Amino acid sequence: MHEFTDKVVLVTGGTSGIGRAVAARFASGGAHVIITGRRPDGAAVAAEIGARFEHCDAADEASVARVFAAVAESVGSIDIFIANAGIATDEGSLESLPAEEMQRLMDVNVNGVFLALKYAPRHMRDGGSIITTGSVAGAGTTNPGAAVYSASKAAVSYLTRTCAIELAPRNIRANTVCPAVIAGTGMMTADDGGDEARLMASLTALGRMGRVDEAVGAYLVLASDESSFITGQEIRVDGGMTAGFGLPVLEAVGRSLGMPKD
């Protein structure tokens, strides 16, 4: 297990899904963990995993600045910062998407990460690690009905790359984890295990959806000294989805073309 004893870790969007799982793993490894979010039960969630909770609106600059200042004052400089807060929505087509919904996605997913990357370095130790949560939807693949979400996650990747370059003189690394088809995050309707879940699973080389705990490892590695020469990168946790189509899809295509299975 990676060594995080007495490290100060701040996780935005840490009350559910991947953020909660990552925070829990750091806490179990001896780190001082602070999670942020807007859920009314945030303090209870934090207590369950051995962390501390700070209420924060990721898209509000005053709220973000307050949290970083409060963390620095109470526990000192941050060693590991994870910008995980984000939302998804059923967008529909570009023609039908209300401008207000587009703005809501961009406020949280892009402005929220921008603000996080603006304030985090001021309160971090040299040699620390910043990890943002992106998506394969913003790393080379997208789908109809996901234009704004994909654009927002592409922005996260490029904000993080720039951050990596700007903070390199302080030896602070910055990388993006890009998950896909992870069940249990609350970000996809495919979480219900129905037809959409089976379709999403078929798009991966491994032929299944991933679990939240399977996404955690990428964050742990990027936060550890074992990745001391990795910065400005996108790490895809997608079961091989972006490597090529899974076997069920290829077989279906073959059947449609009248090709023999073997």
DORO-692014 format. One line per 4 residues: number of its first residue (from 0); their letters; for each residue x, y, z of C-alpha. Coordinates in pm, 1 decimal. Example, Ala and Ser with C-alpha at 12.3 -4.5 7.8 and 13.67 -1.06 7.14 Angstrom:
# DORO-692014
0 = as = 1230.0:-450.0:780.0; 1367.0:-106.0:714.0;
***
This chain:
# DORO-692014
0 = mhef = 0.0:0.0:0.0; 121.1:351.3:-78.0; 246.2:551.4:219.2; 39.9:860.2:301.1;
4 = tdkv = 84.6:884.5:678.7; 37.3:1243.3:798.0; -6.7:1375.0:444.0; -266.4:1651.6:409.9;
8 = vlvt = -516.3:1560.3:137.4; -800.6:1779.6:11.4; -1066.3:1620.9:-211.2; -1338.6:1831.9:-371.3;
12 = ggts = -1659.5:1647.2:-450.3; -1560.0:1396.2:-185.4; -1900.9:1302.7:-47.7; -1994.9:1041.0:-308.6;
16 = gigr = -1874.3:822.7:-593.2; -1508.0:822.9:-688.6; -1429.8:1120.9:-464.9; -1557.7:947.1:-156.0;
20 = avaa = -1377.4:622.8:-239.8; -1049.3:805.9:-298.6; -1084.6:1005.9:23.7; -1161.0:690.6:221.9;
24 = rfas = -851.1:516.0:87.8; -626.1:809.0:178.6; -779.7:826.0:526.9; -723.2:454.0:581.1;
28 = ggah = -361.3:510.1:480.8; -303.6:756.6:763.4; -354.8:1086.0:580.8; -530.7:1391.8:718.4;
32 = viit = -822.7:1412.6:473.9; -1061.1:1699.1:412.6; -1351.5:1653.7:174.0; -1571.8:1926.3:29.3;
36 = grrp = -1917.1:1929.7:-121.7; -2264.0:2078.9:-94.1; -2453.7:1781.6:47.5; -2628.2:1846.1:379.0;
40 = dgaa = -2499.3:1512.0:508.9; -2139.4:1593.3:418.1; -2020.4:1596.2:778.7; -2174.5:1254.2:840.0;
44 = vaae = -2009.0:1113.5:526.4; -1674.1:1254.4:637.3; -1711.4:1098.7:982.0; -1780.9:758.0:826.9;
48 = igar = -1453.6:757.4:634.5; -1235.5:930.2:893.4; -1218.2:1268.4:723.3; -1322.3:1626.5:789.0;
52 = fehc = -1590.2:1810.4:592.7; -1593.8:2165.2:458.3; -1901.4:2293.5:279.3; -1802.9:2442.0:-56.6;
56 = daad = -1966.3:2554.1:-378.8; -1699.2:2460.0:-632.7; -1817.6:2726.3:-877.6; -1815.1:3013.3:-626.3;
60 = easv = -1478.9:3188.3:-588.8; -1539.6:3320.0:-238.5; -1641.3:2972.9:-120.5; -1334.6:2810.5:-277.7;
64 = arvf = -1095.4:3071.4:-136.3; -1246.4:3031.1:210.8; -1203.1:2653.3:212.6; -838.1:2662.9:109.0;
68 = aava = -760.6:2928.1:369.2; -945.2:2731.3:639.7; -760.8:2409.3:556.7; -422.1:2580.9:555.4;
72 = esvg = -493.4:2746.8:888.7; -610.6:2429.8:1059.5; -377.3:2158.9:925.6; -105.2:2342.2:734.6;
76 = sidi = 3.1:2314.1:373.5; -163.7:2065.0:142.8; 39.7:1772.3:7.3; -218.3:1621.6:-228.0;
80 = fian = -507.2:1804.3:-390.4; -777.9:1624.0:-586.8; -1019.7:1836.8:-790.4; -1301.2:1587.7:-831.5;
84 = agia = -1618.5:1799.4:-812.7; -1820.3:1770.6:-1132.4; -2165.0:1708.1:-1272.4; -2325.9:1540.8:-1572.4;
88 = tdeg = -2667.9:1584.0:-1722.8; -2889.8:1436.2:-1991.9; -2810.7:1701.4:-2250.5; -3001.0:1586.2:-2554.8;
92 = sles = -2892.8:1738.9:-2884.2; -2712.1:2068.5:-2920.8; -3022.8:2208.7:-3086.2; -3242.1:2126.0:-2787.7;
96 = lpae = -3001.1:2200.1:-2500.7; -3107.2:2509.2:-2301.3; -2832.5:2768.0:-2269.9; -2888.1:2774.6:-1892.8;
100 = emqr = -2809.0:2402.5:-1866.8; -2496.2:2447.1:-2075.5; -2383.6:2726.0:-1843.0; -2452.7:2514.9:-1534.2;
104 = lmdv = -2228.4:2236.9:-1665.2; -1950.7:2477.8:-1753.1; -1975.5:2662.0:-1420.7; -1913.1:2346.5:-1217.5;
108 = nvng = -1694.2:2139.1:-1447.4; -1474.3:2414.1:-1591.9; -1497.7:2720.9:-1370.2; -1488.8:2496.5:-1063.9;
112 = vfla = -1162.4:2335.0:-1172.1; -1019.2:2670.1:-1278.2; -1086.9:2812.6:-931.6; -944.6:2502.5:-765.3;
116 = lkya = -624.3:2526.2:-967.6; -606.2:2899.6:-899.9; -613.5:2864.4:-521.0; -462.9:2520.3:-453.6;
120 = prhm = -98.3:2606.2:-535.4; -101.4:2896.6:-287.7; -159.4:2650.6:-5.1; 46.6:2350.7:-125.1;
124 = rdgg = 389.3:2226.2:-29.8; 654.7:2215.8:-299.4; 677.0:1862.5:-434.1; 304.1:1801.1:-396.0;
128 = siit = 58.0:1640.7:-635.0; -254.9:1776.8:-801.8; -499.7:1533.8:-961.5; -808.8:1640.4:-1152.5;
132 = tgsv = -1096.8:1416.9:-1256.6; -1162.4:1434.1:-1627.0; -1331.5:1180.6:-1852.5; -1259.1:983.5:-2165.2;
136 = agag = -1545.2:1191.8:-2306.8; -1298.9:1479.4:-2308.1; -994.0:1276.6:-2404.5; -1054.1:1174.4:-2762.2;
140 = ttnp = -1403.6:1024.5:-2766.7; -1755.6:1158.6:-2728.7; -2116.8:1063.6:-2795.6; -2429.7:1230.8:-2929.7;
144 = gaav = -2597.4:1416.0:-2646.3; -2273.1:1479.2:-2459.4; -2128.3:1778.5:-2641.0; -2104.1:2018.3:-2348.5;
148 = ysas = -1996.7:1754.4:-2096.4; -1723.3:1640.2:-2334.7; -1611.4:1998.2:-2395.6; -1602.6:2065.9:-2022.7;
152 = kaav = -1387.1:1761.9:-1951.6; -1151.5:1846.4:-2238.6; -1109.9:2184.8:-2072.2; -1024.3:2011.3:-1743.8;
156 = sylt = -744.2:1819.0:-1914.9; -595.3:2129.3:-2072.9; -623.6:2337.7:-1756.9; -436.1:2060.0:-1579.2;
160 = rtca = -165.4:2037.0:-1843.9; -101.9:2409.6:-1819.6; -96.9:2384.5:-1441.3; 166.4:2109.9:-1467.0;
164 = iela = 392.8:2333.8:-1673.9; 346.2:2641.3:-1456.0; 407.4:2455.2:-1129.2; 701.4:2245.3:-1248.3;
168 = prni = 956.7:2486.2:-1093.5; 805.7:2399.5:-753.7; 810.9:2027.6:-836.9; 432.0:2014.8:-802.0;
172 = rant = 294.3:1761.4:-1045.3; -50.8:1784.3:-1205.5; -229.2:1502.3:-1386.3; -581.6:1407.9:-1491.8;
176 = vcpa = -757.2:1076.9:-1431.8; -1007.3:1006.1:-1709.1; -1258.3:740.2:-1603.1; -1531.3:584.2:-1814.6;
180 = viag = -1814.9:337.3:-1760.3; -1763.7:330.4:-1383.4; -2077.6:205.2:-1207.8; -2188.4:351.8:-877.4;
184 = tgmm = -2083.8:711.7:-938.0; -2433.8:848.7:-989.9; -2309.0:1015.3:-1308.4; -2474.8:775.6:-1553.9;
188 = tadd = -2821.0:631.3:-1600.4; -2635.7:309.8:-1684.1; -2584.8:264.4:-1311.1; -2924.3:92.6:-1298.3;
192 = ggde = -2787.5:-224.4:-1457.4; -3037.4:-223.3:-1746.2; -2996.1:-220.4:-2121.8; -2778.7:91.0:-2120.7;
196 = arlm = -2543.1:-69.7:-1870.4; -2505.6:-374.7:-2093.4; -2441.7:-150.1:-2393.6; -2177.9:50.8:-2209.7;
200 = aslt = -2011.5:-267.9:-2088.5; -1995.1:-400.9:-2443.3; -1794.8:-95.4:-2551.1; -1501.6:-188.3:-2328.0;
204 = algr = -1232.1:-436.9:-2419.1; -1291.3:-611.4:-2085.2; -1662.2:-647.3:-2161.1; -1789.5:-499.7:-1834.1;
208 = mgrv = -1837.4:-177.5:-1643.1; -1579.7:-79.2:-1387.5; -1626.8:-42.9:-1013.3; -1557.9:271.0:-815.6;
212 = deav = -1280.8:97.9:-621.8; -1110.0:11.1:-950.1; -1075.1:380.7:-1033.0; -907.8:463.0:-702.0;
216 = gayl = -571.1:307.7:-785.6; -487.3:567.2:-1049.0; -527.4:847.0:-794.8; -311.7:667.3:-538.7;
220 = vlas = -29.3:613.2:-784.8; -36.9:972.0:-910.2; -39.8:1101.4:-552.9; 258.3:890.3:-449.8;
224 = dess = 630.6:939.7:-494.5; 626.8:641.7:-728.9; 497.5:875.1:-1001.7; 752.5:1151.0:-935.4;
228 = fitg = 835.8:1183.8:-1307.5; 474.9:1184.5:-1430.4; 312.1:1522.4:-1486.6; 81.8:1683.7:-1741.5;
232 = qeir = -67.6:1346.4:-1834.8; -411.2:1192.5:-1880.2; -454.2:848.1:-1727.7; -751.0:663.2:-1875.4;
236 = vdgg = -937.1:421.5:-1650.9; -1183.6:281.7:-1901.7; -1147.0:-96.3:-1930.7; -991.5:-51.9:-2274.4;
240 = mtag = -1285.9:147.4:-2410.2; -1064.6:393.1:-2597.7; -829.4:118.1:-2716.2; -1093.6:-31.9:-2944.0;
244 = fglp = -1433.0:-196.6:-2947.1; -1505.7:-484.9:-2714.4; -1560.7:-833.9:-2851.8; -1944.4:-819.6:-2820.3;
248 = vlea = -1953.9:-512.8:-3044.2; -1721.2:-667.6:-3298.9; -1930.1:-985.6:-3305.1; -2249.0:-781.6:-3354.1;
252 = vgrs = -2089.5:-593.3:-3643.1; -1972.2:-920.0:-3791.7; -2321.8:-1069.5:-3772.4; -2470.1:-761.6:-3939.5;
256 = lgmp = -2223.0:-808.3:-4224.9; -2296.2:-1180.3:-4251.7; -1945.8:-1278.6:-4144.1; -1881.3:-1614.5:-3974.2;
260 = kd = -1805.3:-1598.1:-3601.5; -1477.2:-1789.9:-3627.4;
***
